[in-house]
Amino acid sequence: MELPETFKPIPENVKVYETLYQEYSKLHDYFGHGENNVMKRLKSIKQSVQ
């Protein structure tokens, strides 16, 4: 059985990776957990024009 490929972060980029992850996490929460229902509204618009 073949093991899945793994990736190791470039040590000098770890701080940037962590900063980006924090921002993406905020976006996920903002758009995906009820703070802003824009995604539901967009899906509703899409369904109304099909």
C-alpha positions in Angstrom: 0.0 0.0 0.0 1.4 3.4 -1.0 1.5 6.1 1.6 -0.1 9.5 0.8 2.3 12.2 -0.3 3.2 14.6 2.5 4.4 18.2 2.3 6.8 19.9 4.7 6.6 23.7 5.1 9.5 25.9 4.1 10.7 27.0 7.6 11.2 30.6 6.6 7.7 30.8 5.3 5.9 29.4 8.3 5.0 32.8 9.8 3.4 33.8 6.5 1.5 30.5 6.3 0.2 31.0 9.8 -1.0 34.6 9.0 -2.7 33.4 5.8 -4.4 30.5 7.7 -5.8 32.9 10.3 -7.3 35.2 7.5 -8.8 32.2 5.6 -10.2 30.9 8.9 -11.9 34.3 9.5 -13.3 34.3 6.0 -14.6 30.7 6.4 -16.4 31.7 9.7 -17.7 34.9 8.2 -19.2 33.4 5.1 -19.9 29.9 6.4 -21.3 30.2 10.0 -24.1 32.7 9.9 -22.3 36.0 10.5 -23.1 36.9 6.9 -25.5 34.8 4.9 -24.2 36.0 1.6 -23.5 32.4 0.4 -27.1 31.4 1.1 -28.4 34.5 -0.7 -26.1 33.8 -3.7 -27.4 30.2 -3.9 -30.9 31.4 -3.7 -30.3 33.8 -6.6 -28.8 31.0 -8.6 -31.7 28.7 -8.0 -34.2 31.5 -8.9 -32.7 31.9 -12.4 -32.4 28.3 -13.3 
